[in-house]
């Protein structure tokens, strides 16, 4: 095997390694994005499970009461507002644009305007 052919073969292998490195870097970025999304979804899932447990306990308490007066009906409306406010405080959107998704960048003006209505 002559020197020129060996040099070309070494150059070809080096180019393949560079391409493989680029592909590996892209794969690593995708893995990081998936891990971040997984963590975010796990947190959101945990919050939703807690919220579901709270709602179930509230419903069970309400079913246990036989007599509901107008004051209790008004309390249910206020309770819905309180639930939305609590969801917002726990880090979830309550606006119609992103309802139920996790707030990542601080306060949402749409959610705040909805709460102030």
Steps between C-alpha positions, in 0.01 A plus 500: 500500500648831400525808720244702303232233540568467874477878541166508312367217713607677823335822378180312417490340846560841661207649304278213610600560862416871472158413353441245775596756763251751358228236497583402858483863610157537341382182668624627836304825455185302423553287811539811716180648355312175564630481858389859565158429351471181705582686823253775415227246427577311820461818705179590318368146550574518872321836529201368308478190721502718812233722348289196412528369855392840636206517263391148588511575872300821446240313294470229762450764768234672290315173432490433873297816559130459426376860514654756267384859539558800275799597712660163427433548128681835515784335689543248218545785251755663731662163547555467123678834497709391799590176323616691192702738716659205680585334167665821386698524825614138452655600169236416238337718236129573545461716189325363193823514298705254706252357751650226716855528369788574733606867528874514432576870466335664802163672495263485203317823420204312355459291817532807720239692299269198529544492879431875527163481319 
